[in-house]
Structure formats: structure tokens, C-alpha cells
């Protein structure tokens, strides 16, 4: 979900609804990610700042037929980055 609210409390779109919900198949995407061995979880909120703003703008400007949403990809921890470097060396 992306709410129509900037970090400073003003609306992102004066003529927009209070919130938009992702239009892509959230549960199916999560199952596919987990089937690939990557732990994941569904969040029902895009965040409170930039991620929320981007998702709200995308959903405001696209048609409901266009699958849209937002996926957070967390930064790898230092130990994970080191393992990847060793594995690829």
C-alpha cells in the first residue's frame, strides 16, 4: 500500500485517493522468491518516505490493468557480501 502523504504531512497528489494498493500478484511473487531459496515476507506498506512516494506516483499514473507495486530489496550484510566475493573468486 502507498499512502497519499509526503513525509512532511502534505498529500502527494491533491486529486488522488488516500491510498493505492499494489496491482501485481503479491502472494505469487513471494512464493516464487521463496521457491528460489530466498527468504521473504509480504509487507503491506511501502514505507514512509521515498519508497511510498515512488509507489504512489507509479500507481497514480498507470492504469489498473498494469501490474504495479514495490519490492524492497534489503542491502546485503557485510558477511553475505564477503561470501559472494569468495564464492566468485
C-alpha positions in Angstrom: 0.0 0.0 0.0 1.2 3.5 -0.8 -0.5 6.3 1.1 -1.1 9.8 -0.4 1.1 11.5 2.2 4.5 13.1 2.0 7.0 12.9 4.8 6.0 16.5 5.7 2.3 15.6 6.0 1.2 17.1 2.7 -0.5 15.0 0.0 1.5 13.6 -2.8 -1.4 14.1 -5.2 -4.1 16.7 -4.3 -6.6 14.9 -6.5 -5.5 11.4 -5.6 -7.2 8.8 -3.3 -6.0 8.3 0.3 -4.0 5.1 -0.7 -3.3 2.7 -3.6 -2.7 -1.0 -3.3 -0.3 -3.0 -5.4 -1.9 -4.4 -8.5 0.7 -7.2 -9.1 0.1 -10.8 -7.7 1.8 -10.3 -4.3 1.4 -13.8 -3.0 2.5 -15.4 -6.2 5.7 -13.3 -6.3 6.5 -14.2 -2.8 6.1 -17.9 -3.4 8.4 -17.6 -6.5 11.0 -15.8 -4.5 10.9 -18.4 -1.7 10.9 -21.3 -4.2 14.3 -19.9 -5.3 15.6 -20.4 -1.8 15.4 -16.7 -0.8 13.6 -15.9 2.5 10.9 -13.2 2.0 7.9 -11.7 3.6 5.0 -9.6 2.4 4.7 -6.1 3.7 1.5 -4.2 3.3 3.1 -0.8 3.3 5.8 0.7 1.0 7.4 2.8 3.8 7.1 6.4 4.9 9.3 8.3 2.5 10.9 7.7 -0.9 9.5 4.2 -1.5 6.0 5.3 -0.6 6.3 8.3 -2.9 7.6 6.3 -5.9 4.9 3.6 -5.5 2.1 6.1 -5.1 3.2 8.0 -8.2 3.5 4.8 -10.3 0.1 3.6 -9.3 -1.4 7.1 -9.8 -0.1 7.3 -13.3 -0.7 3.8 -14.5 -3.9 2.1 -15.3 -5.3 -0.6 -13.0 -4.7 -3.2 -15.7 -0.9 -2.6 -15.4 0.6 -4.8 -12.7 2.4 -2.4 -10.4 3.8 -2.3 -6.9 7.0 -2.0 -4.9 9.5 -4.6 -3.8 12.1 -3.7 -1.1 15.4 -5.5 -1.7 17.4 -5.2 1.5 21.1 -4.4 1.4 23.2 -7.5 1.9 25.0 -7.8 5.2 28.8 -7.5 5.1 29.2 -11.2 5.8 26.9 -12.1 2.9 28.9 -9.8 0.5 32.2 -11.5 1.6 30.7 -14.9 1.0 29.7 -13.9 -2.5 33.1 -12.5 -3.3 34.9 -15.6 -2.0 32.5 -17.8 -4.0 33.1 -15.9 -7.2 36.9 -15.5 -6.8 
